[in-house]
Amino acid sequence: MLDFSLEHIFSYTAALSIEVIGPLPEGVRVNYYVTSGTVEGPKLNGKMLPVGGDWNLLHTDGVGVIDVRATFETDDGALILTTYSGVYDLGKDGYEKFLRQELPAVIPIRVASRFHTAHPGYEWLNRLQGLGIGQIDTTLSEARYDVYAVR
């Protein structure tokens, strides 16, 4: 068995605007754009900048694939780009339910996060593999994640 541990480094909440591109041969394309948000935790605090988002693809089997690029600004002025991918599962009929706008109130999401910054106080983030345990609140158009460093 491999030795590892998880360390909670921060949590964040992002308000989202939604752009449905629509059904395509590969599935439904939906873009979720970050409009604002907060970042809080033991290792960094700040806000989400209103840039970036998720270029999401929901496959016909109900499995969604996340492709996110977003920027945090810490309270002390550091800019941190986060990139992550992950999946969610709306069930075998999730594609059809999405097209009928019959989504559950909360959708669990699991992602693999990376961080990119030039700020000397946060360069340690560049060396991490992150794990994000999150959810989308479809009633609030909001994403929430707890982010862990995989040690």
Chimera marker file (.cmm) of the C-alpha trace (Angstrom):
<marker_set name="trace">
<marker id="1" x="0.000" y="0.000" z="0.000" r="1" g="1" b="0" radius="0.5"/>
<marker id="2" x="1.314" y="3.440" z="-0.922" r="1" g="1" b="0" radius="0.5"/>
<marker id="3" x="1.806" y="6.018" z="1.803" r="1" g="1" b="0" radius="0.5"/>
<marker id="4" x="-0.038" y="9.336" z="1.404" r="1" g="1" b="0" radius="0.5"/>
<marker id="5" x="-1.991" y="11.871" z="3.381" r="1" g="1" b="0" radius="0.5"/>
<marker id="6" x="-4.392" y="14.703" z="2.637" r="1" g="1" b="0" radius="0.5"/>
<marker id="7" x="-3.953" y="18.200" z="4.060" r="1" g="1" b="0" radius="0.5"/>
<marker id="8" x="-6.806" y="20.705" z="3.800" r="1" g="1" b="0" radius="0.5"/>
<marker id="9" x="-5.295" y="23.902" z="2.355" r="1" g="1" b="0" radius="0.5"/>
<marker id="10" x="-8.383" y="25.999" z="1.573" r="1" g="1" b="0" radius="0.5"/>
<marker id="11" x="-12.015" y="26.015" z="0.535" r="1" g="1" b="0" radius="0.5"/>
<marker id="12" x="-13.703" y="28.217" z="-2.009" r="1" g="1" b="0" radius="0.5"/>
<marker id="13" x="-17.093" y="29.195" z="-3.307" r="1" g="1" b="0" radius="0.5"/>
<marker id="14" x="-17.625" y="30.543" z="-6.821" r="1" g="1" b="0" radius="0.5"/>
<marker id="15" x="-20.729" y="32.224" z="-8.204" r="1" g="1" b="0" radius="0.5"/>
<marker id="16" x="-21.326" y="31.150" z="-11.802" r="1" g="1" b="0" radius="0.5"/>
<marker id="17" x="-23.076" y="32.393" z="-14.891" r="1" g="1" b="0" radius="0.5"/>
<marker id="18" x="-24.161" y="29.692" z="-17.323" r="1" g="1" b="0" radius="0.5"/>
<marker id="19" x="-23.988" y="29.533" z="-21.108" r="1" g="1" b="0" radius="0.5"/>
<marker id="20" x="-25.543" y="26.450" z="-22.711" r="1" g="1" b="0" radius="0.5"/>
<marker id="21" x="-23.974" y="25.871" z="-26.128" r="1" g="1" b="0" radius="0.5"/>
<marker id="22" x="-26.311" y="22.932" z="-26.642" r="1" g="1" b="0" radius="0.5"/>
<marker id="23" x="-26.344" y="19.333" z="-27.827" r="1" g="1" b="0" radius="0.5"/>
<marker id="24" x="-23.434" y="18.404" z="-30.076" r="1" g="1" b="0" radius="0.5"/>
<marker id="25" x="-22.328" y="15.010" z="-31.435" r="1" g="1" b="0" radius="0.5"/>
<marker id="26" x="-20.078" y="14.469" z="-28.367" r="1" g="1" b="0" radius="0.5"/>
<marker id="27" x="-22.685" y="15.607" z="-25.800" r="1" g="1" b="0" radius="0.5"/>
<marker id="28" x="-24.058" y="18.839" z="-24.358" r="1" g="1" b="0" radius="0.5"/>
<marker id="29" x="-21.555" y="21.704" z="-24.112" r="1" g="1" b="0" radius="0.5"/>
<marker id="30" x="-22.094" y="24.084" z="-21.209" r="1" g="1" b="0" radius="0.5"/>
<marker id="31" x="-19.786" y="26.906" z="-20.149" r="1" g="1" b="0" radius="0.5"/>
<marker id="32" x="-19.832" y="28.031" z="-16.518" r="1" g="1" b="0" radius="0.5"/>
<marker id="33" x="-18.132" y="31.409" z="-16.009" r="1" g="1" b="0" radius="0.5"/>
<marker id="34" x="-16.842" y="32.586" z="-12.621" r="1" g="1" b="0" radius="0.5"/>
<marker id="35" x="-18.432" y="35.922" z="-11.669" r="1" g="1" b="0" radius="0.5"/>
<marker id="36" x="-17.142" y="36.186" z="-8.064" r="1" g="1" b="0" radius="0.5"/>
<marker id="37" x="-16.180" y="34.073" z="-5.087" r="1" g="1" b="0" radius="0.5"/>
<marker id="38" x="-14.323" y="33.687" z="-1.814" r="1" g="1" b="0" radius="0.5"/>
<marker id="39" x="-11.278" y="31.651" z="-0.834" r="1" g="1" b="0" radius="0.5"/>
<marker id="40" x="-10.761" y="30.768" z="2.835" r="1" g="1" b="0" radius="0.5"/>
<marker id="41" x="-8.537" y="28.337" z="4.642" r="1" g="1" b="0" radius="0.5"/>
<marker id="42" x="-5.540" y="27.566" z="6.755" r="1" g="1" b="0" radius="0.5"/>
<marker id="43" x="-3.019" y="28.167" z="3.936" r="1" g="1" b="0" radius="0.5"/>
<marker id="44" x="-4.541" y="31.048" z="1.924" r="1" g="1" b="0" radius="0.5"/>
<marker id="45" x="-7.394" y="33.522" z="1.883" r="1" g="1" b="0" radius="0.5"/>
<marker id="46" x="-8.696" y="35.801" z="-0.829" r="1" g="1" b="0" radius="0.5"/>
<marker id="47" x="-11.197" y="35.961" z="-3.630" r="1" g="1" b="0" radius="0.5"/>
<marker id="48" x="-12.036" y="34.464" z="-6.990" r="1" g="1" b="0" radius="0.5"/>
<marker id="49" x="-11.495" y="36.874" z="-9.850" r="1" g="1" b="0" radius="0.5"/>
<marker id="50" x="-14.290" y="37.220" z="-12.430" r="1" g="1" b="0" radius="0.5"/>
<marker id="51" x="-12.266" y="35.440" z="-15.102" r="1" g="1" b="0" radius="0.5"/>
<marker id="52" x="-12.111" y="31.854" z="-16.253" r="1" g="1" b="0" radius="0.5"/>
<marker id="53" x="-14.609" y="29.096" z="-15.884" r="1" g="1" b="0" radius="0.5"/>
<marker id="54" x="-15.512" y="25.535" z="-16.727" r="1" g="1" b="0" radius="0.5"/>
<marker id="55" x="-15.773" y="24.320" z="-20.323" r="1" g="1" b="0" radius="0.5"/>
<marker id="56" x="-18.026" y="21.431" z="-19.441" r="1" g="1" b="0" radius="0.5"/>
<marker id="57" x="-19.146" y="18.467" z="-21.521" r="1" g="1" b="0" radius="0.5"/>
<marker id="58" x="-22.034" y="16.240" z="-20.471" r="1" g="1" b="0" radius="0.5"/>
<marker id="59" x="-21.878" y="12.945" z="-22.366" r="1" g="1" b="0" radius="0.5"/>
<marker id="60" x="-24.994" y="11.084" z="-23.488" r="1" g="1" b="0" radius="0.5"/>
<marker id="61" x="-24.349" y="8.441" z="-20.779" r="1" g="1" b="0" radius="0.5"/>
<marker id="62" x="-24.877" y="11.090" z="-18.048" r="1" g="1" b="0" radius="0.5"/>
<marker id="63" x="-21.199" y="11.476" z="-17.121" r="1" g="1" b="0" radius="0.5"/>
<marker id="64" x="-19.958" y="15.065" z="-17.136" r="1" g="1" b="0" radius="0.5"/>
<marker id="65" x="-16.338" y="16.104" z="-17.697" r="1" g="1" b="0" radius="0.5"/>
<marker id="66" x="-15.031" y="19.280" z="-16.091" r="1" g="1" b="0" radius="0.5"/>
<marker id="67" x="-12.279" y="21.474" z="-17.611" r="1" g="1" b="0" radius="0.5"/>
<marker id="68" x="-11.619" y="24.509" z="-15.384" r="1" g="1" b="0" radius="0.5"/>
<marker id="69" x="-9.238" y="27.462" z="-15.508" r="1" g="1" b="0" radius="0.5"/>
<marker id="70" x="-9.749" y="30.129" z="-12.812" r="1" g="1" b="0" radius="0.5"/>
<marker id="71" x="-7.728" y="32.712" z="-10.884" r="1" g="1" b="0" radius="0.5"/>
<marker id="72" x="-7.547" y="33.386" z="-7.151" r="1" g="1" b="0" radius="0.5"/>
<marker id="73" x="-6.226" y="36.650" z="-5.736" r="1" g="1" b="0" radius="0.5"/>
<marker id="74" x="-4.972" y="36.279" z="-2.160" r="1" g="1" b="0" radius="0.5"/>
<marker id="75" x="-5.492" y="38.926" z="0.508" r="1" g="1" b="0" radius="0.5"/>
<marker id="76" x="-1.818" y="39.890" z="0.130" r="1" g="1" b="0" radius="0.5"/>
<marker id="77" x="-2.045" y="40.325" z="-3.655" r="1" g="1" b="0" radius="0.5"/>
<marker id="78" x="-0.752" y="37.028" z="-5.059" r="1" g="1" b="0" radius="0.5"/>
<marker id="79" x="-2.361" y="35.755" z="-8.266" r="1" g="1" b="0" radius="0.5"/>
<marker id="80" x="-2.812" y="31.978" z="-8.425" r="1" g="1" b="0" radius="0.5"/>
<marker id="81" x="-4.089" y="30.173" z="-11.490" r="1" g="1" b="0" radius="0.5"/>
<marker id="82" x="-5.875" y="26.924" z="-10.756" r="1" g="1" b="0" radius="0.5"/>
<marker id="83" x="-6.497" y="24.307" z="-13.427" r="1" g="1" b="0" radius="0.5"/>
<marker id="84" x="-8.426" y="21.144" z="-12.840" r="1" g="1" b="0" radius="0.5"/>
<marker id="85" x="-10.348" y="18.362" z="-14.430" r="1" g="1" b="0" radius="0.5"/>
<marker id="86" x="-12.781" y="15.940" z="-12.976" r="1" g="1" b="0" radius="0.5"/>
<marker id="87" x="-16.096" y="14.182" z="-13.355" r="1" g="1" b="0" radius="0.5"/>
<marker id="88" x="-19.636" y="14.110" z="-12.097" r="1" g="1" b="0" radius="0.5"/>
<marker id="89" x="-22.381" y="11.569" z="-12.738" r="1" g="1" b="0" radius="0.5"/>
<marker id="90" x="-26.011" y="12.521" z="-13.362" r="1" g="1" b="0" radius="0.5"/>
<marker id="91" x="-27.042" y="8.877" z="-13.905" r="1" g="1" b="0" radius="0.5"/>
<marker id="92" x="-27.871" y="6.978" z="-17.072" r="1" g="1" b="0" radius="0.5"/>
<marker id="93" x="-30.762" y="9.351" z="-17.837" r="1" g="1" b="0" radius="0.5"/>
<marker id="94" x="-28.830" y="12.480" z="-16.808" r="1" g="1" b="0" radius="0.5"/>
<marker id="95" x="-28.327" y="13.703" z="-20.361" r="1" g="1" b="0" radius="0.5"/>
<marker id="96" x="-32.045" y="13.656" z="-21.086" r="1" g="1" b="0" radius="0.5"/>
<marker id="97" x="-32.839" y="15.210" z="-17.688" r="1" g="1" b="0" radius="0.5"/>
<marker id="98" x="-30.373" y="18.024" z="-18.380" r="1" g="1" b="0" radius="0.5"/>
<marker id="99" x="-32.064" y="18.749" z="-21.711" r="1" g="1" b="0" radius="0.5"/>
<marker id="100" x="-35.410" y="18.934" z="-19.857" r="1" g="1" b="0" radius="0.5"/>
<marker id="101" x="-33.786" y="21.154" z="-17.179" r="1" g="1" b="0" radius="0.5"/>
<marker id="102" x="-34.516" y="18.559" z="-14.487" r="1" g="1" b="0" radius="0.5"/>
<marker id="103" x="-31.257" y="18.731" z="-12.521" r="1" g="1" b="0" radius="0.5"/>
<marker id="104" x="-30.806" y="17.711" z="-8.899" r="1" g="1" b="0" radius="0.5"/>
<marker id="105" x="-30.330" y="20.602" z="-6.443" r="1" g="1" b="0" radius="0.5"/>
<marker id="106" x="-26.782" y="19.432" z="-5.646" r="1" g="1" b="0" radius="0.5"/>
<marker id="107" x="-24.314" y="17.624" z="-7.918" r="1" g="1" b="0" radius="0.5"/>
<marker id="108" x="-21.207" y="16.096" z="-6.250" r="1" g="1" b="0" radius="0.5"/>
<marker id="109" x="-17.904" y="16.633" z="-8.106" r="1" g="1" b="0" radius="0.5"/>
<marker id="110" x="-14.386" y="15.247" z="-7.652" r="1" g="1" b="0" radius="0.5"/>
<marker id="111" x="-11.412" y="16.948" z="-9.310" r="1" g="1" b="0" radius="0.5"/>
<marker id="112" x="-7.617" y="16.829" z="-9.596" r="1" g="1" b="0" radius="0.5"/>
<marker id="113" x="-6.238" y="20.361" z="-9.079" r="1" g="1" b="0" radius="0.5"/>
<marker id="114" x="-2.971" y="22.066" z="-10.029" r="1" g="1" b="0" radius="0.5"/>
<marker id="115" x="-1.816" y="25.554" z="-9.123" r="1" g="1" b="0" radius="0.5"/>
<marker id="116" x="0.440" y="28.043" z="-10.890" r="1" g="1" b="0" radius="0.5"/>
<marker id="117" x="1.901" y="31.204" z="-9.357" r="1" g="1" b="0" radius="0.5"/>
<marker id="118" x="5.020" y="33.361" z="-9.534" r="1" g="1" b="0" radius="0.5"/>
<marker id="119" x="4.494" y="34.880" z="-6.072" r="1" g="1" b="0" radius="0.5"/>
<marker id="120" x="7.362" y="33.804" z="-3.777" r="1" g="1" b="0" radius="0.5"/>
<marker id="121" x="5.062" y="33.383" z="-0.790" r="1" g="1" b="0" radius="0.5"/>
<marker id="122" x="2.964" y="30.793" z="-2.606" r="1" g="1" b="0" radius="0.5"/>
<marker id="123" x="5.445" y="28.965" z="-4.856" r="1" g="1" b="0" radius="0.5"/>
<marker id="124" x="4.893" y="25.883" z="-2.695" r="1" g="1" b="0" radius="0.5"/>
<marker id="125" x="1.545" y="25.528" z="-4.478" r="1" g="1" b="0" radius="0.5"/>
<marker id="126" x="3.362" y="24.889" z="-7.777" r="1" g="1" b="0" radius="0.5"/>
<marker id="127" x="4.701" y="21.628" z="-6.296" r="1" g="1" b="0" radius="0.5"/>
<marker id="128" x="1.348" y="20.201" z="-5.222" r="1" g="1" b="0" radius="0.5"/>
<marker id="129" x="-1.122" y="17.792" z="-6.616" r="1" g="1" b="0" radius="0.5"/>
<marker id="130" x="-4.461" y="18.883" z="-5.265" r="1" g="1" b="0" radius="0.5"/>
<marker id="131" x="-7.662" y="16.984" z="-4.701" r="1" g="1" b="0" radius="0.5"/>
<marker id="132" x="-10.921" y="18.926" z="-4.786" r="1" g="1" b="0" radius="0.5"/>
<marker id="133" x="-14.071" y="17.567" z="-3.187" r="1" g="1" b="0" radius="0.5"/>
<marker id="134" x="-16.888" y="19.756" z="-4.376" r="1" g="1" b="0" radius="0.5"/>
<marker id="135" x="-20.428" y="20.248" z="-5.445" r="1" g="1" b="0" radius="0.5"/>
<marker id="136" x="-22.516" y="22.404" z="-7.700" r="1" g="1" b="0" radius="0.5"/>
<marker id="137" x="-25.612" y="23.952" z="-6.170" r="1" g="1" b="0" radius="0.5"/>
<marker id="138" x="-27.875" y="24.212" z="-9.213" r="1" g="1" b="0" radius="0.5"/>
<marker id="139" x="-30.438" y="26.360" z="-7.406" r="1" g="1" b="0" radius="0.5"/>
<marker id="140" x="-27.829" y="29.045" z="-6.551" r="1" g="1" b="0" radius="0.5"/>
<marker id="141" x="-25.572" y="28.585" z="-9.636" r="1" g="1" b="0" radius="0.5"/>
<marker id="142" x="-22.667" y="28.143" z="-7.245" r="1" g="1" b="0" radius="0.5"/>
<marker id="143" x="-19.676" y="25.796" z="-6.984" r="1" g="1" b="0" radius="0.5"/>
<marker id="144" x="-18.110" y="24.909" z="-3.625" r="1" g="1" b="0" radius="0.5"/>
<marker id="145" x="-14.892" y="22.980" z="-3.095" r="1" g="1" b="0" radius="0.5"/>
<marker id="146" x="-12.675" y="21.832" z="-0.260" r="1" g="1" b="0" radius="0.5"/>
<marker id="147" x="-9.137" y="21.565" z="-1.637" r="1" g="1" b="0" radius="0.5"/>
<marker id="148" x="-6.525" y="19.184" z="-0.218" r="1" g="1" b="0" radius="0.5"/>
<marker id="149" x="-2.818" y="18.755" z="-0.884" r="1" g="1" b="0" radius="0.5"/>
<marker id="150" x="-1.987" y="15.118" z="-1.587" r="1" g="1" b="0" radius="0.5"/>
<marker id="151" x="1.176" y="14.463" z="0.432" r="1" g="1" b="0" radius="0.5"/>
<link id1="1" id2="2" r="1" g="1" b="0" radius="0.2"/>
<link id1="2" id2="3" r="1" g="1" b="0" radius="0.2"/>
<link id1="3" id2="4" r="1" g="1" b="0" radius="0.2"/>
<link id1="4" id2="5" r="1" g="1" b="0" radius="0.2"/>
<link id1="5" id2="6" r="1" g="1" b="0" radius="0.2"/>
<link id1="6" id2="7" r="1" g="1" b="0" radius="0.2"/>
<link id1="7" id2="8" r="1" g="1" b="0" radius="0.2"/>
<link id1="8" id2="9" r="1" g="1" b="0" radius="0.2"/>
<link id1="9" id2="10" r="1" g="1" b="0" radius="0.2"/>
<link id1="10" id2="11" r="1" g="1" b="0" radius="0.2"/>
<link id1="11" id2="12" r="1" g="1" b="0" radius="0.2"/>
<link id1="12" id2="13" r="1" g="1" b="0" radius="0.2"/>
<link id1="13" id2="14" r="1" g="1" b="0" radius="0.2"/>
<link id1="14" id2="15" r="1" g="1" b="0" radius="0.2"/>
<link id1="15" id2="16" r="1" g="1" b="0" radius="0.2"/>
<link id1="16" id2="17" r="1" g="1" b="0" radius="0.2"/>
<link id1="17" id2="18" r="1" g="1" b="0" radius="0.2"/>
<link id1="18" id2="19" r="1" g="1" b="0" radius="0.2"/>
<link id1="19" id2="20" r="1" g="1" b="0" radius="0.2"/>
<link id1="20" id2="21" r="1" g="1" b="0" radius="0.2"/>
<link id1="21" id2="22" r="1" g="1" b="0" radius="0.2"/>
<link id1="22" id2="23" r="1" g="1" b="0" radius="0.2"/>
<link id1="23" id2="24" r="1" g="1" b="0" radius="0.2"/>
<link id1="24" id2="25" r="1" g="1" b="0" radius="0.2"/>
<link id1="25" id2="26" r="1" g="1" b="0" radius="0.2"/>
<link id1="26" id2="27" r="1" g="1" b="0" radius="0.2"/>
<link id1="27" id2="28" r="1" g="1" b="0" radius="0.2"/>
<link id1="28" id2="29" r="1" g="1" b="0" radius="0.2"/>
<link id1="29" id2="30" r="1" g="1" b="0" radius="0.2"/>
<link id1="30" id2="31" r="1" g="1" b="0" radius="0.2"/>
<link id1="31" id2="32" r="1" g="1" b="0" radius="0.2"/>
<link id1="32" id2="33" r="1" g="1" b="0" radius="0.2"/>
<link id1="33" id2="34" r="1" g="1" b="0" radius="0.2"/>
<link id1="34" id2="35" r="1" g="1" b="0" radius="0.2"/>
<link id1="35" id2="36" r="1" g="1" b="0" radius="0.2"/>
<link id1="36" id2="37" r="1" g="1" b="0" radius="0.2"/>
<link id1="37" id2="38" r="1" g="1" b="0" radius="0.2"/>
<link id1="38" id2="39" r="1" g="1" b="0" radius="0.2"/>
<link id1="39" id2="40" r="1" g="1" b="0" radius="0.2"/>
<link id1="40" id2="41" r="1" g="1" b="0" radius="0.2"/>
<link id1="41" id2="42" r="1" g="1" b="0" radius="0.2"/>
<link id1="42" id2="43" r="1" g="1" b="0" radius="0.2"/>
<link id1="43" id2="44" r="1" g="1" b="0" radius="0.2"/>
<link id1="44" id2="45" r="1" g="1" b="0" radius="0.2"/>
<link id1="45" id2="46" r="1" g="1" b="0" radius="0.2"/>
<link id1="46" id2="47" r="1" g="1" b="0" radius="0.2"/>
<link id1="47" id2="48" r="1" g="1" b="0" radius="0.2"/>
<link id1="48" id2="49" r="1" g="1" b="0" radius="0.2"/>
<link id1="49" id2="50" r="1" g="1" b="0" radius="0.2"/>
<link id1="50" id2="51" r="1" g="1" b="0" radius="0.2"/>
<link id1="51" id2="52" r="1" g="1" b="0" radius="0.2"/>
<link id1="52" id2="53" r="1" g="1" b="0" radius="0.2"/>
<link id1="53" id2="54" r="1" g="1" b="0" radius="0.2"/>
<link id1="54" id2="55" r="1" g="1" b="0" radius="0.2"/>
<link id1="55" id2="56" r="1" g="1" b="0" radius="0.2"/>
<link id1="56" id2="57" r="1" g="1" b="0" radius="0.2"/>
<link id1="57" id2="58" r="1" g="1" b="0" radius="0.2"/>
<link id1="58" id2="59" r="1" g="1" b="0" radius="0.2"/>
<link id1="59" id2="60" r="1" g="1" b="0" radius="0.2"/>
<link id1="60" id2="61" r="1" g="1" b="0" radius="0.2"/>
<link id1="61" id2="62" r="1" g="1" b="0" radius="0.2"/>
<link id1="62" id2="63" r="1" g="1" b="0" radius="0.2"/>
<link id1="63" id2="64" r="1" g="1" b="0" radius="0.2"/>
<link id1="64" id2="65" r="1" g="1" b="0" radius="0.2"/>
<link id1="65" id2="66" r="1" g="1" b="0" radius="0.2"/>
<link id1="66" id2="67" r="1" g="1" b="0" radius="0.2"/>
<link id1="67" id2="68" r="1" g="1" b="0" radius="0.2"/>
<link id1="68" id2="69" r="1" g="1" b="0" radius="0.2"/>
<link id1="69" id2="70" r="1" g="1" b="0" radius="0.2"/>
<link id1="70" id2="71" r="1" g="1" b="0" radius="0.2"/>
<link id1="71" id2="72" r="1" g="1" b="0" radius="0.2"/>
<link id1="72" id2="73" r="1" g="1" b="0" radius="0.2"/>
<link id1="73" id2="74" r="1" g="1" b="0" radius="0.2"/>
<link id1="74" id2="75" r="1" g="1" b="0" radius="0.2"/>
<link id1="75" id2="76" r="1" g="1" b="0" radius="0.2"/>
<link id1="76" id2="77" r="1" g="1" b="0" radius="0.2"/>
<link id1="77" id2="78" r="1" g="1" b="0" radius="0.2"/>
<link id1="78" id2="79" r="1" g="1" b="0" radius="0.2"/>
<link id1="79" id2="80" r="1" g="1" b="0" radius="0.2"/>
<link id1="80" id2="81" r="1" g="1" b="0" radius="0.2"/>
<link id1="81" id2="82" r="1" g="1" b="0" radius="0.2"/>
<link id1="82" id2="83" r="1" g="1" b="0" radius="0.2"/>
<link id1="83" id2="84" r="1" g="1" b="0" radius="0.2"/>
<link id1="84" id2="85" r="1" g="1" b="0" radius="0.2"/>
<link id1="85" id2="86" r="1" g="1" b="0" radius="0.2"/>
<link id1="86" id2="87" r="1" g="1" b="0" radius="0.2"/>
<link id1="87" id2="88" r="1" g="1" b="0" radius="0.2"/>
<link id1="88" id2="89" r="1" g="1" b="0" radius="0.2"/>
<link id1="89" id2="90" r="1" g="1" b="0" radius="0.2"/>
<link id1="90" id2="91" r="1" g="1" b="0" radius="0.2"/>
<link id1="91" id2="92" r="1" g="1" b="0" radius="0.2"/>
<link id1="92" id2="93" r="1" g="1" b="0" radius="0.2"/>
<link id1="93" id2="94" r="1" g="1" b="0" radius="0.2"/>
<link id1="94" id2="95" r="1" g="1" b="0" radius="0.2"/>
<link id1="95" id2="96" r="1" g="1" b="0" radius="0.2"/>
<link id1="96" id2="97" r="1" g="1" b="0" radius="0.2"/>
<link id1="97" id2="98" r="1" g="1" b="0" radius="0.2"/>
<link id1="98" id2="99" r="1" g="1" b="0" radius="0.2"/>
<link id1="99" id2="100" r="1" g="1" b="0" radius="0.2"/>
<link id1="100" id2="101" r="1" g="1" b="0" radius="0.2"/>
<link id1="101" id2="102" r="1" g="1" b="0" radius="0.2"/>
<link id1="102" id2="103" r="1" g="1" b="0" radius="0.2"/>
<link id1="103" id2="104" r="1" g="1" b="0" radius="0.2"/>
<link id1="104" id2="105" r="1" g="1" b="0" radius="0.2"/>
<link id1="105" id2="106" r="1" g="1" b="0" radius="0.2"/>
<link id1="106" id2="107" r="1" g="1" b="0" radius="0.2"/>
<link id1="107" id2="108" r="1" g="1" b="0" radius="0.2"/>
<link id1="108" id2="109" r="1" g="1" b="0" radius="0.2"/>
<link id1="109" id2="110" r="1" g="1" b="0" radius="0.2"/>
<link id1="110" id2="111" r="1" g="1" b="0" radius="0.2"/>
<link id1="111" id2="112" r="1" g="1" b="0" radius="0.2"/>
<link id1="112" id2="113" r="1" g="1" b="0" radius="0.2"/>
<link id1="113" id2="114" r="1" g="1" b="0" radius="0.2"/>
<link id1="114" id2="115" r="1" g="1" b="0" radius="0.2"/>
<link id1="115" id2="116" r="1" g="1" b="0" radius="0.2"/>
<link id1="116" id2="117" r="1" g="1" b="0" radius="0.2"/>
<link id1="117" id2="118" r="1" g="1" b="0" radius="0.2"/>
<link id1="118" id2="119" r="1" g="1" b="0" radius="0.2"/>
<link id1="119" id2="120" r="1" g="1" b="0" radius="0.2"/>
<link id1="120" id2="121" r="1" g="1" b="0" radius="0.2"/>
<link id1="121" id2="122" r="1" g="1" b="0" radius="0.2"/>
<link id1="122" id2="123" r="1" g="1" b="0" radius="0.2"/>
<link id1="123" id2="124" r="1" g="1" b="0" radius="0.2"/>
<link id1="124" id2="125" r="1" g="1" b="0" radius="0.2"/>
<link id1="125" id2="126" r="1" g="1" b="0" radius="0.2"/>
<link id1="126" id2="127" r="1" g="1" b="0" radius="0.2"/>
<link id1="127" id2="128" r="1" g="1" b="0" radius="0.2"/>
<link id1="128" id2="129" r="1" g="1" b="0" radius="0.2"/>
<link id1="129" id2="130" r="1" g="1" b="0" radius="0.2"/>
<link id1="130" id2="131" r="1" g="1" b="0" radius="0.2"/>
<link id1="131" id2="132" r="1" g="1" b="0" radius="0.2"/>
<link id1="132" id2="133" r="1" g="1" b="0" radius="0.2"/>
<link id1="133" id2="134" r="1" g="1" b="0" radius="0.2"/>
<link id1="134" id2="135" r="1" g="1" b="0" radius="0.2"/>
<link id1="135" id2="136" r="1" g="1" b="0" radius="0.2"/>
<link id1="136" id2="137" r="1" g="1" b="0" radius="0.2"/>
<link id1="137" id2="138" r="1" g="1" b="0" radius="0.2"/>
<link id1="138" id2="139" r="1" g="1" b="0" radius="0.2"/>
<link id1="139" id2="140" r="1" g="1" b="0" radius="0.2"/>
<link id1="140" id2="141" r="1" g="1" b="0" radius="0.2"/>
<link id1="141" id2="142" r="1" g="1" b="0" radius="0.2"/>
<link id1="142" id2="143" r="1" g="1" b="0" radius="0.2"/>
<link id1="143" id2="144" r="1" g="1" b="0" radius="0.2"/>
<link id1="144" id2="145" r="1" g="1" b="0" radius="0.2"/>
<link id1="145" id2="146" r="1" g="1" b="0" radius="0.2"/>
<link id1="146" id2="147" r="1" g="1" b="0" radius="0.2"/>
<link id1="147" id2="148" r="1" g="1" b="0" radius="0.2"/>
<link id1="148" id2="149" r="1" g="1" b="0" radius="0.2"/>
<link id1="149" id2="150" r="1" g="1" b="0" radius="0.2"/>
<link id1="150" id2="151" r="1" g="1" b="0" radius="0.2"/>
</marker_set>
